[in-house]
Amino acid sequence: MTSTEVQERIAAMTTVLGSIETVLDLPKMRESIEDLESQASVPDLWDDQEYAQQITSRLSFVQGEVRKFEALSRRLGDLPILFELAEDEGDEAAVAEALKELEDLDKAIAELEVRTLLAGEYDAREALITIRAEAGGVDAADWAEMLLRMYARYCERHHWPIEVYDTSYAEEAGIKSATFAVKAPYAYGTLSVEQGTHRLVRISPFDNQGRRQTSFAGVEVIPVIAQAESVDIPDDDLRVDVYRSSGPGGQGVNTTDSAVRLTHLPTGIVVSCQNERSQLQNRATAMVVLQAKLLERRRQEERATLDALKAETSGSWGNQMRSYVLHPYQMVKDLRTETETGNTSGVLDGEIDAFIESGIRWRMQRGAA
């Protein structure tokens, strides 16, 4: 790369970082940090643990965003000096190190730029994700469990806490479904582009003739509702069933009727929770999930006409959106953005950033069209 090309890359990154600074509104974010720090210092803050967790989580997130921008700004400011020193010394290793920093920094700035695209009404929320096995029998159940692990690993890489609310295990292998919360700001805006049907092609480990099998699993992503938005559910509209938890778990979980299943009779929506020891805790968690699903249903109904005009109904998300091929070749390809990679093992281990980033940009372009 010539000196002129390096200067042009640095100038382009400087422009992008300036745009990011404008969108983020750093002075406002610093004011928000001061306000949140003031709220977090109240002596009786932890009397209400849920509220306290919201405040401390939000504070940590905003502080992290400011630190991330400031660190990128410093690195970008140091980059020309890094190249100048390397060229003056005529050290090829130093030049290679400077070029690597250029590429790493360009990627980091692009990732932060994608974050600024999350400006939808609910994008800043935490996410509720449900994965369901679809067509494909036992392979589909196994595939659903593979997807659950993929998202868990993705969240782990980003230090996003998750909490599994309910898992329904299949008889032979894998899971019928699982619902979990991603407890991080902007989790919904980030992961909502993962909603849809995921297709897996591989040699089935459950076929004694070693034949190729195609299986499907559906991913649903909805935002966690705010307390003020909670949907009023009359008792007459609700059926409550309690049962014994199944699958892996501690003795206290599996020996008492602590699991709770809520059925909303007018809509037929069913949610379950079995991750807590207490029946009351499971019911409270299940109610949160049910209210989020009802709010999402209301949103879809309100947007039905507009969605029909744009040919972007929620049903369209149910079509195939990504294909994972493990045989006869190795490839993961997003059918909306054309993003693809041959690193299937990395993707299944949670390395899906490129797919999510391209999905967010694709959604932004579709919205502007």
N, C-alpha and C positions, 0 to 999 in steps of 0.2 A: 504494500500500500504506500503510495507516494505521500510526501509531506502535504501537498495540496489536498489530497483526498482525506487525510486525517483531519485537517483543518475544517473541511466541509462537513465531515461527520460530527465533529465537536460543535460546530455552529448549529447544525440541525438539532442535536440533542439539547443545546442551550435554549433553542426556540421552543421545543416541546416541553422542557422543564418549566419555562416561563409560563406557558399556557396552563400547565398543571397547577402552578402556584396560584394563578388567577382563579381557577375553578375551585381549588381547595379552600381559598380564602384563609390564609394562615393567621392573619390578625384575629379573625373571628374564632378560629380553632384555639388560639392561645387564650382568648377570653373564656372560651368554653372550659378549658383546662382549669383556669382559676376558679370558675364557678363550681365545677365538679369537685375540685380539691376542697373548697369551702364546705360543700355538702358532705363530703367524705369525712370531714374532721368533726362533725357533730357527735357529741359523746354517746347519744342513744341511737346512733345510726343502725346498729345491728339488732335493735329490738324488732325490726322488720327485716328479716334476712333476705327475702326476695327483693325488696326495694334496695337494700344495701348492695346486693350482688349486681343489680342493674347499674347502680351508680359507679361502683368500683370497676365493673367490666367496661362501661362506657369511658371512664377516665383512662383506663389502661389502653383502650383502643385509640383514643384521640392522641394521647401522649406518643403512642407508637407511630401513628401516622406523621406527626410533626417530626419526630426523630428520624423517621425513614426519609422524609423529604430533605431535611437538613444534612443527613449523611450523603445522600445523592448529590446535593449541591456542592458539598465539600469535595467529593471525589471528582466531580466534573471540573471544579476549579483547579484541582491538582493535576488533571490529565495533561494539559499542554506542557507543564513543567516536567512531567514524567517523560514525555517524548523528547523534550529539549535536552534533558540530561543524558538520555540513552543515545541520542544522535551525537552529542558532543563527545561522549566517551567511546563511540564507535563500537559499543558492546551489543552483539547480536542477541544475546540472552536478555539483556535489558530492553531491547526493542521488542522482542517477542513478548516479554512481560507487559510492556505498555500496550501492545496490540490486544493482548488478552483482557486487560483492564478495560480497554475501549469496548470490546464486544460484550463483556459482562455488564458494564455500565449501561450500554445501549439496551440490553435486554431488561435490566432492572427498571429503567425509565419507561420502557414500553409497558411493562407490567403495571407500574403505577398509573400510567395513562389510562389503561383499561379500567382501573378502579374509579377514575373520575367519570367514566361513562355510566356508572350505576347511580342514576338520578331518578329512577322510577318511584312511584308513591310508596311502595313497600320494600324497595331494594335494600334499605338499611337494616331490615329486620333479621332476626334469627330465622332458621329454616326448619321445617318439618318435612322429612323425606320418608316416603313409603316405597318399598321395592316389592314387586309381586312377580312370581313365576307365571309365565303365560304358556304359549304352545311349546310342546317339546317334552312333556312327561318328566321323568326323573332328571334328564339333562337340564331342563328348564329350571327345576328346583335347585340343582347344583349351580347353575349359572346365576340365579338370583343371589345365592350365598357368595359367589365370587364377586358380584357387583357390590354387595354389602361390604366386603373386605376392601375393595378398591376405594370406595368412598371413605371408609374408616382410615385407611392409610393416607389418603389425600388430606383429610382433616388433621391427622397426626403430623404430617409434614409441615402444615401451616400453623400448628399449635392451636387448633380449634377444638375445644372440648365437645364431645358428643355424648348423648345419653340415649341408650336404646330403651324404648318404651314397651315394645311388644315384638316377639318373634314367634311365628308359627312354623314349627319344624315339619318337613315332609317325612313320609314314612321310611323311604329307602335312603335318601341322602338329600342334603341341601335344605332349603326353606321354602315354604309356600309364600310367606310374606314377612316383612319386618318394617317397623316404624321407629325412626330415631330422630332426635333433635340435634341440630348443629348450633351450639350456643356461642355464636360469634357475630359481632356486627357485620352487616353486609353479606351474611351467609346466604340469605335468600336471593339477593340480586346476583350473586356470583354463581350459585348452583342451580338457579332456575332454568338455565340453558341446558341442563342435563335432563330435563323432563322429556319423556317420550319412550319409545320402544327401542331396546338395545338387542341386537342380533348377534348370536355366537355361532360360528361354524368350526367344527373340530371333529377329530376321531373320538367317538363316544367312549369314555372309560367304563360305561355301563353296558356296552354291547359286546357280547362274547365273540362276535364275528368281526369286530374292529371296523365297523362301518362309520362313514362320515354322518354327522348329525347336525341339524340346524335347530337351534332353540332360541326362545325369546323371553325377555323379562321387561316389565314396565317400571318406569321410575316416575313417581309423582313428587313434585316439590311445591310446597305452599308456605307462605309466611306465618310466623308465630304472631298471634294477635296481641294487641295491647290491651291492658285491663279495661280501659275505657271503651273498647270496641266489643266487649264480650256480648255474645248473642243471648238474649233471654230465652231459656228453654223451659216451658211449663213441665211440671212433673208428669202430667198426663201424656206428654209426647215422648216420654223416655221409658225404656225398659232396661232394668239393671239386672245383670246375671253375674253371680260370683262362682268361681271354680278354682280348682287346684292348678297351680302353675305347672308347666311341663318343660322338658328339656333341661339343659345344664343349669345348675344353680345350687345355692347353699341349702342346707337342711331346712332352715326356717322357711325358705321360699317354697320348697316342694312339699311340705307336710301340712300346710294350712290352706284353707280356701280364701287366699288373699287376692288372687287375680280377679280383675273386674272387666266385664264386657258391657258397653253401653250401646243401645240401639235407638237411634232417633226414628221413631215410628213414621212421621210424615214423609221423610225422605228415604228411609231405609239405610241410612249411613250407619255403619257399625265400626266402633273402635274398641281396642282392648289395651290393657296395661297390666303387666305382671312382673315389673322389675323391682318393685318395692316389697318389703315384708308386710307392710300394713295395708289392709283393705281400703282404709280411708285415704291413704296416700295414693294408692293406685286409682281410686275413683277420681280424686282431684286431678291427677295427671291425665286420665282418660277424658275428663271434661274439657281440659285445655285443648286437647287434640280435636275433640268433637267440635268445639266452638270455632277452631281455626278452619276446619273443613266446611262448616256451615257458612262462615264468612266468605270463604273462597267460592262456595257455590253461589252466594248472593252476588259476588263480584262478577262471576261468569254470566249470570242472568242479566245483570245490568248492562253488560258489555256485549250481549248476544247480537244485537242489531249492528253495532259498529264492527264487530268481528266478522259478521257475515259479509259486510260490504268490503272488508279488506281481505276476505278469504283466509283469516287467521283465527278461526275458532279454536277453542281449547281442544276439540277433537283432533285437529290437525297435529297437535303435539303428540298424539298417540300413535302416529305413523312412525315407521322406522326412521331413526335419526342418526344411528351410528352402527357400523358393522365391525365385528371383531372376528377376523379369520385366522385360525391357528393351523389349518390344513386345507389345501395342499401347499399353501405359502403362508407367510406371517405378515399380517397387515391389519391395522386399525384405521378405519376411514369414517369421517363424519360426512354424512350424505347431504348436509345443508351447506357446509362451508368448504368442502373438499379437502379439509385438513386431514393429513394421513401420516402414519409412521410405521416402520417395520419393527419397532421396539415394543412388541406385544407384552413381553414380560414386565417391562417398565410401566406400561399403561395399567396393567392389572395390579401393579404394586402401588398405584396411586399417582403416577406421573401423568396427570391429565391437564396440566396447566395450559398447554398449547391449545387443546380442544376447547377449554372453557374460555380462554381469551378470544379465540377466533369466533366462538359462539356469541359472546357479548358484542363483539364488533359487528357480526352478522345481524344480530337483533337490532342494534342501533341503526344500521343502514336500512333495514326493512322498515323501521319506524319512521325514518326520514323520507322514505320513498313515497 
